[in-house]
Amino acid sequence: MAAAANLGDAGVTLPEGSTLLALFGHFLLLSLLSIGGAITVAPDMHRWMVVEQQLLSDPQFTSSIAIAQAAPGPNVLFVALLGYQAAGLLGAAATLLGIMLPSVTLALLVTRWGHTRQDWRSVRAFKVGMAPITLALIAATGWLLAAPPSEWRSLLATAVAALLVWRTRLHLLWMIAAGALLGLLGWI
């Protein structure tokens, strides 16, 4: 495990600055390789944190990912949990900042660039061209998550929910509650 600095009577142990800098730097580099999300570079996180740096044990690494994946929220939460396991709150901040900084910066720069050039024909064409792609990806995700065609009740519930979303202002939580009730009753 990494060396730490003790704050005397406060009983607080802080990770060594070089550990935090190493966590930040490594996760910053991994962010540039994480096409498809942070989970795609989990094997390298394991190699570096468990095998090379020995900041975590194998069970700690696996448990951190399992707990974060089971928790509600963004998929990237496991990165903060790994950092926390390795170096406390400052470790969580270092790993999360390292993995998020490049993508957030890129998104901000592209958004600002596009906004200042919103009248350009190429920018308008890009936005218009991305709309059907985005809708198709959302539809494909919905198709994958939908019940098999043989389960007509689930398909009917999906169609009714889609129609309600499209035609009414009914809050989505009411539809989720109705779906849960239908499932509880065994109708779906």
ZIJO-V297718 format. One record per backbone hydrogen bond with DSSP energy under -0.5 kcal/mol. NH is the residue of the N-H (numbers start at 1). CO is the residue of the C=O. E is the energy in kcal/mol with one decimal. If there is no record, write none. Layout:
{{NH,CO,E} {NH,CO,E}}
This chain:
{{5,14,-2.9} {7,12,-2.4} {10,7,-1.4} {11,8,-1.5} {14,5,-3.0} {14,12,-0.6} {16,3,-1.7} {19,16,-0.8} {20,16,-1.7} {21,17,-2.5} {22,18,-2.2} {23,19,-2.7} {24,20,-2.7} {25,21,-2.8} {26,22,-2.6} {27,23,-2.3} {28,24,-2.0} {29,25,-2.0} {30,26,-2.3} {31,27,-1.7} {32,28,-0.9} {32,29,-0.6} {33,29,-0.5} {33,30,-1.2} {34,30,-0.9} {34,31,-0.6} {35,33,-1.9} {36,34,-0.5} {37,34,-1.8} {40,37,-1.4} {41,38,-1.6} {42,39,-1.4} {45,41,-2.0} {46,42,-2.7} {47,43,-2.4} {48,44,-2.6} {49,45,-3.2} {50,46,-2.4} {51,46,-1.3} {52,47,-2.5} {53,48,-2.9} {55,49,-2.7} {56,49,-1.3} {61,57,-2.3} {62,58,-2.4} {63,59,-2.7} {64,60,-2.4} {65,61,-1.9} {66,62,-2.4} {67,63,-2.9} {68,64,-2.1} {69,65,-2.4} {70,66,-1.7} {71,67,-1.3} {77,74,-1.5} {78,75,-1.0} {79,76,-1.7} {80,76,-0.7} {81,77,-1.9} {82,78,-2.3} {83,79,-2.2} {84,80,-2.5} {85,81,-2.5} {86,82,-1.9} {87,83,-2.8} {88,84,-2.4} {91,87,-1.0} {92,88,-2.2} {93,89,-2.3} {94,90,-2.3} {95,91,-2.6} {96,92,-2.3} {97,93,-2.5} {98,94,-2.1} {99,95,-2.3} {100,96,-2.0} {101,97,-2.5} {102,98,-0.6} {104,100,-2.6} {105,101,-2.4} {106,102,-2.5} {107,103,-2.5} {108,104,-2.5} {109,105,-2.7} {110,106,-2.7} {111,107,-2.3} {112,108,-2.5} {113,109,-2.7} {114,110,-2.8} {115,111,-2.4} {116,112,-2.3} {117,113,-0.9} {118,115,-1.2} {120,117,-2.0} {124,120,-2.2} {125,121,-2.6} {126,122,-2.1} {127,123,-2.3} {128,124,-2.6} {129,125,-2.6} {130,126,-2.0} {131,127,-1.3} {132,128,-0.7} {133,129,-0.8} {134,130,-2.8} {135,131,-2.4} {136,132,-2.4} {137,133,-2.4} {138,134,-2.3} {139,135,-2.6} {140,136,-2.7} {141,137,-2.1} {142,138,-2.4} {143,139,-2.6} {144,140,-2.3} {145,141,-2.0} {146,142,-1.5} {151,148,-2.3} {152,150,-1.3} {155,151,-1.9} {156,152,-2.5} {157,153,-2.5} {158,154,-2.4} {159,155,-2.5} {160,156,-2.6} {161,157,-2.5} {162,158,-2.6} {163,159,-2.4} {164,160,-2.6} {165,161,-2.4} {166,162,-2.1} {167,163,-2.7} {168,164,-2.1} {174,171,-1.1} {175,171,-1.1} {176,172,-2.4} {177,173,-2.4} {178,174,-2.4} {179,175,-2.5} {180,176,-2.4} {181,177,-2.4} {182,178,-2.6} {183,179,-2.3} {184,180,-2.6} {185,181,-2.3} {186,183,-0.9} {187,182,-2.3} {188,182,-1.0}}
